[in-house]
Amino acid sequence: MVVLKAASPPVPSVNKINNGTIKPLITPSPSSFINLDQGDPEVFRSYWRKKSEECTVVINGGDLMSYLSDTSNVCWFMLPELREAIQRLHRVVGNASAGMDKHIVVGTGSTQLFQAALFALSPSNSPIPINVVAASPYYSEYKDEVEILRSGLYRWGGDAREYDKNEAYIEVVTAPNNPCGSMRRGVANCEGEGKVIHDLAYYWPQYTPITQQYDHDLMLFTFSKCTGHAGSRIGWAIVKDIEVARKMTRFIQMSSIGVSKESQTRVAKIIGMICDSYEKIGSSLDSDELFFEYSKRKMRERWEKLRAVVDKSNLLSLAKYPKTYCTFTNHTSESYPAFAWMKCKGGIEDCESFMRNLKVFVRGGKRFGVDQKYARVSLLSRDDMFNEFLTRISNITSDRKYNLN
């Protein structure tokens, strides 16, 4: 029998590694490096630690053994309870239309689904690969994910704003955008026939106001950014066209013969817990018991602390976001993105190198198709790492000499 829990290991100061031994979590010191390059979502860990028992899943040895889940569904390896949980979650949040007229395809994270979408949208009889474009600053991994297979079906076409070929294309629209946090629409303006993938990984209330229920042809979501459970490796696509859904399912079948049912079961359980809590609104339930209220407060607090430090600096600046009415919270607020899109000033030409001099790893603007004066800083790290980062940038002064080599 296997017992899966939503929480981290029961001892807060340790972290399990693959061989079953215990490795202590290292608290950052002033002399250690801090990795804020990756978006590993540990910021919500304390919430899920409190919800350990509510999200426990028991799997017996004879359970979930078949490849098959629901042969009546296009995505035959998706558990019916996961499909129902996903539909319920989108109804509660109101961020996307996922009714019975849509096809849901589950994948091993949205990375696999992105590849499946490219495969499904690429013409199979074209003499040349279709171009894949995205408006800069675009997600840094899109280019590598397009190029890694050296596919004859598709190829990287660069910045969507500059795309002027009279050829078919696939545009990736990320909303909110990773890295800059702004809401995006398609911008490619050319004579070629275009198809669009809407990557909505961060369109959740803790990161941005929910302004409308999207109903695009192909929308990608990932559980890692919704709740922070990156290790479960579950994503889903909401697709209108059944043939596109079939091709995406075929790609996943050929690359991994489906998706882990253990992960699907865990995700369905956690989503159910979230939705159940919102049905209890009006009772004595504390607002911190509601996941999106807790997570939004957490992100807001981090942004307020970061802005307070950056506002005192003459070498750094941050993107700003307008206040917008959120249909989920019924309040007006600004966005609190998962990443800070930071710009270095005062003659600093390479923000990534400047931050590395402070022993902070970030992701430089070149990876996102823009100037190296910009860098993406993850705000999803553990509290101790985030606080140490604030301490380091609060000590930045314009009269201090920095070795950027």
N, C-alpha and C positions, 0 to 999 in steps of 0.2 A: 504494500500500500504506500502511495506517495501522497504527502500532504504539502500543498502549495500555499504560501501565504503572500499577501500583498506587501507586508512589511519587510524591512531589511532584517538581517540577523538580530537575534534578541539582545545581544550585547552591543550597545551603541558605539563602543570604541574600537571594534574590530570589524574586519571585512573578510569573508571567505574567498579563497582562490581555488583554482581548478583542481589541485591535487588533494583537496580536503583539509589541508592545514589552515591555520589561522594567521592572517597577516594584519598587524596593527595598522589602523589608519594614521597617517603621519600628519600631525598638525603643522601647518606651514610656519616657518620661522622667518625672520627678516633676511636670512641668507639663502633660503631655499627658492627654487623656481615655482611659479604658480602657472598652471595650464588653464588659460581662459580662451584657448583656441577652439576647443571642441565644445559642442553644445550638449554635454552629458547632463541630463536634467535631474540633478540631485537636490534641487532647491525645495522640493515638496516632500522630502523623505520623512520629516518629523510628523507630517499629517498621516501618512500611511502607516507609520509605526504605531500610531494610536488606534488605527483601524485594523490592526492585525487579525483579531479574531473574527470580525465581521466579514473579512475578505478571504478567509481560509477556504480552500477547496480540497476535498478528499478524493483521490483517484485510486481506485482499487486495481490490483494487478491485472485483472481481466478486462478492464475498461479501455475503450478508445484504441482498439488494436487494428481496426480496418483502415485501409486507405480512404474508403468511402464514408461520406457523411449524409448527403441528401442528393440522390441521383435525379430527383425531379427538378433540381436547381441547376442553372447554368454553371455556377461555381460549386461543383459537386463535392468538394472537400471542405466546404464551410459548414460548420455546425449550425443547425437551425436556431439554437439559442443565442449564438453570436449575432446572426443576422437580426433577430428580434431585438437584441440589446442595442445594436448600432442604430436601428430605426428609432428606438425609444429615446436614445441619447440625443439624436438630432431633433426629435420633436420637443424635448425638454429645453434644449439650448436655442433652437430656432435658427441655426446657422446654415442648414442645407436641407434641401428636399430629398428625402430618402424613402419615399412611399413604395407601395407595391408595384407602381408603374416603372420603378427603377431597378437596375440590376446591381447587386453588390458583389464585388470580387475582393476576397481577402488575400493578403500577401504577407510575406515575411518582411514587414516594415514597408514604408512607402518607397524605399529605394528599389526593391524588386518590382513594385507596381509601376514605377516610372519606366523601367525597362520594358515591362509588359505593355504599357501604353504606347511606347514608341514602336514596338513590334506590331501592335494592333492597328495603329494609325498609318503606318508606312505602306505605300502601294507595293504589292508583291510583283508587279510586272513592269516596273519602271526601269529604264536602262541606267539611270543614275540614282544615287542615294538621295533621299529627301533631306532638306536642310532643317536643322533644329536650332531655334533662336530663342533668346530671352533678353529682355531689356536690362542694361547695366544700371546700377550694380545688381548682378544676378547671383544666385546661389552658387558658391564656388565649386560645388561638386557636379553641377550639370555637365560642364564640358568634359570632365573626366569620365562620367558615367556614359556619355554619348560615345566617346572615343575608345573606351577600354576594349570593346569587343571587335573593333575595326569592322563593323558591320557593313555589308553591301546594301543594306536597306536604308540607313540614315547616317548623317554626318553632322558635325557641329558647324553651324552657320554664323555664329557670332552674335553681336548686339542686334536685337530686334529693331531698334530705332534706326539703324543704318542699313538694314536689309533692303536691297533694291533689285534683287534678281527676279526675273520673270519666270520663276520656278516655284513648284509647290513647296510648302514649308509647314513645320509644326512649331507653334509658339508656346513656350512655357510661361504661364502667368502665375506668380507667387504672391498671394495675398493673405495676410500681411507679408510684405517682402522680407526675405532673408538675404541681405543683412540689415537693411535700413529701416524696416518696420512700417513702411508706408503701404497703403492699400493700392493695388495695381489693377489695371485693365490692359487688354491687348493693345499693342502700339504698332505692330508691323503694318506698313502701308505700302503694298506693292501689288502687282497684277497677278502674281501667282496665287494658286488656291491654297488657303491656309486652314489648318486645324489647330485647336487649342487644348492644351492640358492645363487645368487649373489646380495648382498645388496649394491647398488650403491647410497645410500642416499646423499653422499657428492661428487659425481663425477660431479661437476659443476665448471665452470672456475674460480670462486672466491676462491676456495679452493685448486685446483690442476690443472696443465696443462692437457688439453684434448689431449691425445696421440693417441687414436684410437676410432673408433666407435664399441662399444661392440655389440656382437651378440650371447649372451649366451642363454641357453634354458629358464631360468627363472631369470628375473632381477627386482629388487624392487627399486622404487624411492619414494620420499616424497616431497610434496610441501613445507613443513615447512623448510627444509634445502635448497631448491632451491631458495626461495624468502624471507623466514622469516615468512611466514603466518602460524604459527603453529596452531593458533586458528581455522583455517578453517578445519583442520583435514582431509586432502585429501592426499592419496597416490595412486600409481598405479603400477601394475605389467605388464611387457611385457613378454608374454609367447608364446613359439613356438607350443607346443603340445595342441591341442584343448581340449583333454580330461582332461589335467591338468587345463586348464583355466575353464572348466565346473565345475570341483570339487572345485576350488577356489571360483567360483561364488556361488556354492551351500553352501559353508561354510558361506560366507557373508550373503546369503539369510537367513540361519538359525540363525545367530547370531544377525543380525540387519535389516533384510529385505531390504537390499540395503543401499545406501549412500545418505545423504542429498543433494537434488537438489539445494537448496540455495547455499550450499558450492560449488557444481560443477559449478554453474553459475558464481559465483564470481571468481573461479580459472580460468575458461575459459576466462573471461574478462581480468584478469591480465596477463595471458600468451599471449593473443592477443596483449596487449599493449607492452609487451616486444618484441615480434616478429616484430610488426609494426615499432618500433624504429630502429631495425637493418636493416630494408629495406630502411631506410632514410639515411644510412651512405653515406657520400660523399656530403651531403647537409651541411647547416650551423649548424646542430645539435651538441651541446656541448657534449664532451665525458661523462660528469657527468649525462647527460640525458639517457645514455645507462646503463641499470641496472648492467650487469656483469662487465662493466668497473668501475662503481662506487663501487660495492661491493668488487671487487678484490683490488682496491686501499685502501678501508677501512680495509680489512684483512691484506694487506701488511703493512700498517702504524702501526697496532696493533702489528704485529710480530716484526717489526723493533724496536719499543719502548720497547717491552718485552725483546728482545735479548740484547738491550743496557743495560738494568738493570741487567739481569742475568749474562751477561759477566763480570760484576764487582763483582759478588758474588763468594765466594769460597765454598758456601754451596748448590748451586742449579746448575742444568744443564738442557739443553733442547735437544730434538731430532733435528737432522739436516737433510736437504733434498737436493738432487742434483737438479741442474738446468736441465730442460727438455723443448724441443720444444712443444709448444701448437698449435695444428691445428686450434683452434678457434680464438686465438688472433694473430697468425702468429708471435709470439715472444717466446724467450726462457726465462723461469723464474723458480723459485723454488716454492714449495708448500707453501700455507698459510692455514694450517688446521684450522678447527673450534675449535679444542682443542689443548692445549699445553700439551705434554706428558713430565712431569717434574720429575727429579730425585733429591732426596736430598742426600747430601754428608756430609763429615766431621763428621762421626759417628752418623748421624741422621738415625734411623732405620725405623721410621714410618712417612712418608711425610705428610699423611693426618692429623695426630695429630699435627705435627709441624705447618702446615698451620692453624689448628684450634686455636692454641695458638696465632696466629696473627689475630684471628677472621675472618678467611676466610674458608668457607666450600668448600672442593674439594672432589673428589672421589678417594679413595685409591686403590693402585695396586691390593690388594687381590680380589677386585670385578671383576677385569679383568683377574684373573688367574695368576698373577705374584707377585713379591716381593713388600712388603709394602714400600720400599724405593721410589717407583714410585707413582705418583698421576696424575690424569687428571684434567686440569683446563680449564673451558669454556672461550673462547674468544668471545662469542656471546652476552655478557651482554650489558647493557646500558653504555654509555661513562663515566658517573660519577662513576659507579661501577668499570669499568676497570681502570680508572685513580687512584682511591683510592687503588686498588690492587697494582698497580705499586709503589705507594708511600710506602706502607707497606713493600713490599719485598726489596725495595731500602734501607731500614733501617736495613736489616739483617746483622749482623756481627758475625764472628766466635767466638769472645771473649765474646759475650753476653750470659747470662744464660737463657735458655728457659725451662719453666715448661711444660712437655709433659703429665702430668697426666690428 
